[in-house]
Amino acid sequence: GLCSTVTAAAAAAAAATACAATASTRAVIDAAAKAGVKHILLFSSMGGTDVDHFLNKIPIASGERGNIILWKRKAEMYLVKKGIPYTIIHPGGLLPFATEPAPEGQRELMVAVDDNFGDLPAFARSIPRGDAAELVLQCVANPEVAAGRSFDVVASQPDPTGKKVWDKNLKSLLDTLGGKNTDYSKGDHSIARF
């Protein structure tokens, strides 16, 4: 199914196409600018400040590092420099993993920038796909709140009481960032330079 575990072969194929995907993303951004699009939302990945992120280490066919996250970061930087109103979302790992259930609407969302979730362990930096999709919808529906923002998002563990769940209030969620956005000078690497 769609939520099946990514195999090493599929991950290697993804790494091999990361550079081409960045070029494709740039082409889409350029076409959107030419068409007069008023707001672009880019759904990317967390890990952009970590050159040694495990997804960057997945080798391409030549055996070299694929640098998936770094290529995504380059596309993000291109969008920011293009000057079109944008929103860039860096989700944590998308749930479910394999057969682990991850129903949406049962968790509180947490946002940060530059992969900085403090003491939250790496294994807990994830978000159900349905919650991520709802966040995308809220950003599209509320461009006055979402435009010009670049941030990371993860979800808490499910709350069995149902009291600690995201209320779908995008403004209050993003207000927790105190106006901060991703700092694209962090995690500098030659791939991400123009």
C-alpha positions as CSV (number, residue, x, y, z in Angstrom):
1,G,0.0,0.0,0.0
2,L,0.9,3.7,0.1
3,C,2.1,3.5,3.6
4,S,4.5,0.5,3.1
5,T,8.0,0.5,4.4
6,V,10.5,2.2,2.0
7,T,13.0,-0.4,1.0
8,A,16.7,0.3,0.6
9,A,16.4,0.1,-3.1
10,A,13.6,2.6,-3.2
11,A,15.5,4.9,-0.9
12,A,18.6,4.7,-3.2
13,A,16.4,5.5,-6.2
14,A,15.0,8.5,-4.3
15,A,18.5,9.7,-3.6
16,A,19.5,9.3,-7.2
17,T,16.7,11.5,-8.4
18,A,17.0,14.2,-5.7
19,C,19.0,16.5,-7.9
20,A,16.6,16.1,-10.8
21,A,13.6,16.6,-8.4
22,T,15.2,19.9,-7.3
23,A,15.5,21.0,-10.9
24,S,11.9,20.0,-11.4
25,T,10.8,21.9,-8.3
26,R,12.6,25.0,-9.6
27,A,10.8,24.6,-13.0
28,V,7.5,24.4,-11.2
29,I,8.3,27.5,-9.1
30,D,9.4,29.4,-12.3
31,A,6.2,28.4,-14.1
32,A,4.1,29.5,-11.1
33,A,5.8,32.8,-11.1
34,K,5.2,33.3,-14.8
35,A,1.5,32.3,-14.3
36,G,1.1,34.9,-11.5
37,V,0.5,32.4,-8.7
38,K,0.0,34.3,-5.5
39,H,1.2,31.7,-2.9
40,I,3.3,28.5,-3.2
41,L,3.3,25.9,-0.4
42,L,6.2,23.5,-0.5
43,F,6.0,20.4,1.6
44,S,9.6,19.4,2.3
45,S,11.5,17.5,5.1
46,M,13.0,18.2,8.5
47,G,16.8,17.7,8.8
48,G,18.0,20.6,6.6
49,T,20.5,21.8,9.2
50,D,22.1,18.3,9.5
51,V,24.5,17.5,6.7
52,D,24.8,14.1,8.2
53,H,21.1,13.4,8.4
54,F,20.5,9.7,7.6
55,L,18.5,10.6,4.4
56,N,21.6,12.4,3.1
57,K,23.7,9.3,3.6
58,I,21.6,7.1,1.3
59,P,23.9,6.4,-1.6
60,I,23.2,6.9,-5.3
61,A,24.1,4.4,-8.0
62,S,27.7,5.6,-8.0
63,G,28.0,5.0,-4.3
64,E,28.2,8.6,-3.4
65,R,25.9,10.2,-0.8
66,G,22.6,11.2,-2.3
67,N,22.1,14.2,-0.1
68,I,18.3,14.1,-0.4
69,I,17.6,16.7,2.3
70,L,20.3,19.0,1.0
71,W,18.8,19.0,-2.5
72,K,15.4,19.7,-1.0
73,R,16.9,22.6,1.0
74,K,18.3,24.1,-2.2
75,A,14.8,24.1,-3.8
76,E,13.4,25.8,-0.6
77,M,16.1,28.5,-0.8
78,Y,15.3,29.0,-4.5
79,L,11.6,29.5,-3.6
80,V,12.5,32.0,-0.9
81,K,14.8,34.0,-3.2
82,K,12.2,34.0,-6.0
83,G,10.0,36.5,-4.1
84,I,6.7,34.7,-4.5
85,P,4.7,34.5,-1.2
86,Y,5.5,31.0,0.1
87,T,5.0,28.6,3.0
88,I,7.5,25.8,3.5
89,I,6.6,23.0,5.9
90,H,9.2,20.6,7.2
91,P,7.4,17.6,8.7
92,G,9.0,15.1,10.9
93,G,8.8,11.5,9.9
94,L,5.5,10.7,8.3
95,L,3.4,8.1,10.2
96,P,2.4,5.3,10.0
97,F,5.6,3.4,9.8
98,A,5.0,-0.1,8.5
99,T,2.0,-1.4,10.4
100,E,2.0,1.1,13.3
101,P,-1.4,2.8,13.3
102,A,-1.4,6.6,13.3
103,P,-4.9,8.0,13.0
104,E,-5.1,11.7,12.5
105,G,-6.8,14.3,14.8
106,Q,-5.6,12.7,18.0
107,R,-2.4,14.6,18.7
108,E,-1.2,18.1,19.5
109,L,1.0,19.7,16.8
110,M,4.3,21.3,17.8
111,V,6.3,23.7,15.6
112,A,9.9,24.8,15.7
113,V,12.6,26.0,13.3
114,D,16.0,24.7,12.3
115,D,15.3,21.2,13.5
116,N,15.3,22.5,17.1
117,F,12.8,20.6,19.2
118,G,14.9,20.8,22.3
119,D,15.0,17.5,24.2
120,L,12.4,15.8,22.1
121,P,14.1,12.5,21.0
122,A,14.6,11.9,17.3
123,F,12.3,8.9,17.4
124,A,9.5,11.1,18.6
125,R,9.9,13.6,15.8
126,S,7.0,12.4,13.6
127,I,3.5,13.3,12.5
128,P,0.6,11.3,11.1
129,R,0.1,11.9,7.4
130,G,-3.5,13.0,8.0
131,D,-2.4,15.7,10.5
132,A,0.2,16.9,8.0
133,A,-2.4,17.1,5.3
134,E,-4.7,19.1,7.5
135,L,-1.9,21.5,8.3
136,V,-1.3,21.9,4.5
137,L,-5.0,22.6,4.0
138,Q,-5.0,25.2,6.8
139,C,-2.0,27.0,5.3
140,V,-3.7,27.1,1.9
141,A,-6.9,28.4,3.4
142,N,-5.2,31.0,5.5
143,P,-2.4,32.5,3.3
144,E,-2.5,35.7,5.4
145,V,-1.2,33.7,8.3
146,A,1.0,31.2,6.5
147,A,2.7,33.3,3.8
148,G,6.4,34.0,4.4
149,R,6.7,31.2,6.9
150,S,9.1,28.2,6.9
151,F,8.9,25.9,9.9
152,D,9.2,22.3,11.2
153,V,6.3,20.3,12.5
154,V,5.8,17.2,14.6
155,A,3.0,15.7,16.6
156,S,2.7,14.6,20.2
157,Q,1.8,11.0,21.2
158,P,-2.0,10.5,20.9
159,D,-4.0,11.9,23.9
160,P,-6.4,9.2,25.1
161,T,-8.5,11.9,26.8
162,G,-8.8,13.9,23.5
163,K,-8.0,17.1,25.3
164,K,-4.5,17.7,23.9
165,V,-5.2,17.7,20.2
166,W,-4.6,20.4,17.6
167,D,-7.6,22.6,17.3
168,K,-6.8,23.5,13.7
169,N,-6.1,27.1,14.6
170,L,-3.1,27.9,12.4
171,K,-2.5,31.3,13.8
172,S,-2.2,30.1,17.4
173,L,0.1,27.2,16.3
174,L,2.4,29.5,14.3
175,D,2.3,32.2,17.1
176,T,4.2,29.7,19.3
177,L,7.3,30.4,17.0
178,G,7.4,34.0,18.2
179,G,7.9,35.2,14.6
180,K,10.9,32.9,14.0
181,N,11.4,31.2,10.6
182,T,13.9,28.8,9.2
183,D,17.4,30.2,9.0
184,Y,18.7,29.2,5.6
185,S,22.3,30.0,6.6
186,K,22.3,27.0,9.0
187,G,23.4,23.6,7.7
188,D,25.4,25.3,4.9
189,H,26.7,22.9,2.3
190,S,28.0,23.4,-1.2
191,I,25.0,21.7,-2.7
192,A,22.7,24.3,-1.2
193,R,24.6,27.2,-2.7
194,F,23.6,28.9,-5.9
